[in-house]
Amino acid sequence: MPGCAVLKLQLLAQWDWCAKNFHLKLLPLLAKKIHAWKSEELQRLMESVLSDLDSEVLKSAAAFSGSSAVLALLLGDRLFISAVGQFRVVLLYDDQSSRELMKGVDLAQDAERIEEAKGHLRKDMLIRVPDSESNDAERVLMARNPFQVLQMEPNGLDEKQVRTQYRKVALKVHPDKQTEDAQSFKKAFARLDGAKEVLESLCSADKASVLELHQTLQAEVHTREGAAALLGVDSTPTTETEHLVEEAAKASRMGIKKLEKLEHLVRAEYDLAVATYKEAVETLRRPSSKEALARQEALRLQPLPMGRALGCRAPWVLVQWTDRDMRFPAALVAGLRFASNRGKITKKLEVVMRPESVSWQVQRGVRVALLCGATASLTDQQLLKSSTSFKRCPKASALRWCQELQSNSVVAACLRCEAKGGETEGSRSKIVDLRYVVIVLQEARKGKAPKALEGRSIFLRHILFKHQQLRVLDPAARREGAARGAHEAETTALQVLQRLLVEPNAFVKLCREHSDCASAEQPGTLAGHMGWVARNEQEPPMEDAWMNEE
């Protein structure tokens, strides 16, 4: 079994579900093998855990949220890390040097693939659908189908109408008329030409089939109302979707049948229409409530800081899958390729949610920075400088890194590796101080510890920070915590710790003001007093904090 497992998630609406359930997926897989794991085997196992979480979220109401994730697992003297999205893992040494262990693919590196998937980059964010700031070229490049490129009305299609709409759009995106971003307009004009050719080929096709194709491709099937309108079923939000899905699947098959005459004429658009019908069924399959529906569907319009994510359906990409184990549709495409299926050429797009993994031989006294979301943009120097005073307090280090950025999507963890139980470096390792921020203030006393406590013991005073979400009663507490949640309690604890580093004599005053422990009411300098303590006398996280103090 692992000595420690840590999962950090950012931006995901269902982060709490993932955080609670990832170990239920991980531990049974680890238990299947009695003997030691090879590094490659364990890395593949961790990647499969993230993939399983991804599949579960894609079926949920949070399917458009998108998340970066970092999973760390300590097994023996090796630390295994698997991650996806916007992340960075950095080793921080006590001599102020550092080494980057792994880093996620950033948006600039992903630009070509994002463009292929009809996404757009703006100010280091991935725009998934056109918005009020999108220019004419961006609207053409992000259009989902030829009808949308030429802004066609849903009436009878004829060559005159196609030529008229072509001229209107061409005047807006012709590259010769642009002074800025000429490359984008050049690409938009090329796509406009391609869309005109497709629509001209449809002018001589069966009118009813063409109208059905137009209505299908224009349907907003990533909303419950749009999916229900396409399939002609009830759009009322519900958590019991089994009967509704059966009705929707039947309507989907009927709709696809109406398009069969166009299959060989415009194969790409036919495949897209088939995928649209299937996605409409998936939208209706997701359980939802009336109160939460609007908030959940609004996620599809939000920009993302990464092009690879866990738990993210992309509203601009719809694909007809030929592999049953592939999720539908892709978050982004890795590249277009063609495969033969019984002599028939079918379009196939690879799924992008592919975690990266690394293993590292643990070294004593090294901090491991797990940066997820916006904190991945912090430089090594920023990490070292902001946490210089907290080399032996990993939790405080992580909180300081989050404070460096004014963002809602800041997530970080810091792991510090120490030998176990006084063993020498290179022996079995453990991760210390994952939970406590400020636990102890170690004092140098002129007197000695009691003889029975000689050796690894310490004179301990503490400040306790509770929060209102705690469900377990603490008999030693003197009051309910003032903090509304764990994050607020941790932030206050960090502020107190920073002040103590500057004014150590202020401990008694700060203890009486902030501590939620009854020991804060003890007279004089006994405030927060716990006396001499030795190993195995406190709960493990607290013991880890003080036993590793210098």
Secondary structure, DSSP 4 states (H G I P E B T S, - for coil): --SEEEEEEES-TTHHHHHHHHHHHHHHHHHT--SPPPHHHHHHHHHHHHHHHHHHHHTSTTTT--BEEEEEEEETTEEEEEEESSEEEEEE-TTS-EEEEEEPPPTTTTHHHHHHTT-EEETTEEE-S--TT--HHHHHHT-SSHHHHTT--SS---HHHHHHHHHHHHHHH-GGG-SS-HHHHHHHHHHHHHHHHHHHHHTTS-HHHHHHHHHHHH--TTSHHHHHHHHT------S--HHHHHHHHHHHHHHHHTTGGGTTTSHHHHHHHHHHHHHHHHHHHS---HHHHHHHHHGGGS-BS-SS-BS---TT-----SSTTS-SS-SSEEEEEEEEETTEEEEEEEE----EEEEEE--TT-EEEEEEEGGGG--HHHHHHHTGGGTT-HHHHHHHHHHTS--S-EEEEEEEEEEGGGPPTTS-EEEE-SS-SS--EE---SSPPPGGG-SSEEEEE-----BTT--S--TTBSS--SBSSHHHHHHHHHHHHHHHHH-GGGHHHHHHHH--BGGGGSSGGGTTEEEEEETTSS-HHHHHHHHT--
